[in-house]
Amino acid sequence: MQESRRIRILIADDHPVVRQGLAAVIDREPDMVVVGQAKTGEQAVALYEELRPDITLMDLRLPAMGGVEATVSIRAKSPVARIIVLTSFEGDEDIYRALRAGAQGYLLKGMPLEEVFEAIRAVNTGQKRIPAVVAGRLAERAILETLSTREIQALKLVVKGLSNKQIAAAMEITEATVKSHLTSIMQKMGVSDRTEAAIAAVQRGIVMLE
């Protein structure tokens, strides 16, 4: 198949082994060809401008400019750009931010290669590809949208290991109010104690560990 008829793909990933390995298996597909590889978000944006690929496979965790920011930048300049997030992160916030930025697909690196190829072909024809496991996490996030700004602030302090007294001092509220926030948080998140709330907050991408 002539290169002009193949799906032209740009890969953005900061791990050389992942990037080169993915390129090698994609290039074996008769209807696909990798035209460029980027190791940073800035490089992904620059290469997109230069190469105008049909599909960009974008990791989320890239140096300096992250995958979401790179997606926003590319889509701002080219609204027709077709971007698939291919990452190891499956937190609710990661998924939400990527799709809101304009990504048409969200794949996890542990998925079978055939699913990745199928997603590339589907997005190339204008479809969206969000696997069931990812869609499930996105549905969970809809519940978490009910968390108030103060509840999220309290949750971040819980993740840091602060006691109710310390949280009260940090937020300049009473311990009774802290307890009220935590009760509300646990109900909304569907967990039974503060430890579960902290673990869920990190797993779902609501709170990033520093």
N, C-alpha and C positions, 0 to 999 in steps of 0.2 A: 504494500500500500504506500502511495506517495506520502511524503511528510505533510504536504499541504492538506491532505485529507485525513490525517491523523488528528486526534485530540492533543493539542499542544499544552503541556503541563509545566507549571513552575512550582518547585518545592521550596518551602521556607521552614527550616528546622535548624536549630543551633548545634545539633549533635551530628558530626560528620558520618558516623557509622550508620545512623538512622537515615540520614539524607541520601547517602550514596547507595545504601542497600535498597531503599525504596525506589530510587531512580533505576537501579539495575532490574528489579522485577517489573516495573512499569514498562521499561523499554522492550521487554520481551512480549508485551501484548501487541498484537498486529495493528490495532487501531489507536495506539497511544505512543507519544514520544515526549520525553522530558527535554525541554528547551532551556531550562535554567535552574540554578540552585542558589538559594539565599540563606545566609547564616544569621542574619539580623533582620529586625523589622524594617529598618531604613533601607537595607539592601533589597528586601522584598518589594518595597514600594518603587525603588529605582528600576529594578529589573522588570517589574510589571509594565512600567512606562516604556521601557526600551523594547521589550519582547511581545507585549500584548498577548499573553497566553490565553487559551480557551478556559483553562481551569487553573486556579492557584490552590495548592494544598498548604494550609497555614497552621503551624503549631501556635499554641497560645503563649507559651513561656519563651520569649525571645529577648536577647539582651537589649537594654535601653528602651527601644520602642517595642511593646508587646504585640502579640498577634491581633488582639482586638483593635488596638490603635492603628496598626498597619492596615487592617481591613477597612476601618473608617476612612483612612487616608486614600486608599486605592478606590474605594467606592465613591468618595467625594469627587475624584477626578474622572472616574469612569463608572457611572451608575450601572452599566451593563456587565461589569466584572462579575465573574462567577467564582466564588470562593468557598472552599470546603475546609472546615477546621478539622485537622487530624491531630489529636492530642491524647495524652494520658490522663487528662483532668476531666472529671465528670461531675463537678460540683454544680449545684443549681445556678449559682451566680455566673460561673464560667459559661455555661450553656446560654443563659439569658443574655449576657453581654455580647457574646459572639453573634447570636442570631439577630439581636437588636442592631448590631453594627452592620448587618447586611449579608452575613454568611448564609449560603443556601443549603449547607450540609454541616453536620457535626458528627464526626466519626472518632472512635476510640482506637488507639494503636494496637490494642489486643484483639481487634476484630480480624476474622479471616480475610486474606487478601482478595478473595473473590467478591466480598461485600464492598471492599474499597473500590475495586474496579467497576462494580455495578453502580455504585454511587457516582463515580466520575462520569460514567456514560449517561446516567439519569440527569445529573445537574447540567451536563453539557447540552441536553435537549430542553432545558428550562424548568426541570422538575426540582423539587426539594427532597433531601434525604436526611431524615432524623430517625435513627433506630429506636425500637421500642424502649430499650433501657434508658436512652437519653430523653425520650418523650416523657417517660415516667418521672424522671428527675425534674423536668420542666413543670410537670403538673404539681409536684410537691412544692415547687417554688411559689406557685400561685397562692398557696396557703400562707406562706411566709411573708407575702407582701402585706399581710395585715399587721406585722410587727411595727410598732411605732418607732420613731427615731430614738426616743429615750430607752425603749426596750432593747434596741440593737446596741445602744451605748452600754447598757448594763450587761448585755450578753458578751460583748467584747472584753469587759472587765472580768467576767466569770472565766472566760477562756484563759485570761492571764493569771488566774488562780487567786484573785482577790476575795477576801471574805465579805460578808454583807456589810460589816462595819466599814471596811476599807472602800467598798463601792459607794456607800452612803457619803463618805467624806469626799471621794473623788467627784461625785455627781452633785454634791451639795444638796442632798435630800436626806430624809430620815430613813432609818433602817426599816421601818414599817412600809415605807414607799418602795424600798428595794425589794422586800418580800412580795409586795403586790406585783411589781414588775416581773419578778421571777415566776410567780404563779401563773401570770398571764402568758409569759414566754413558753413555759412548759406545756400549757394547754394548747397553744397554737402550734407548737412543734410536735405535739403528740409524744412527749417523753415524760418520764416519771420523776427525774431528779436533775439537779444542776450539772452533774457529771455527764449525764446523757445529753443534756442540752449543749454543753461545751463540745462534746465529740461530734454531735450532729451539725453544729454550727461550722466546724472546721471541714467536715466531710462534704457539706453542701456548698462550701465556698462563701458562706455568709461572713465569716471571719477568717482573715489570712494570718497565719502564724508568722511572726517576725523573726 
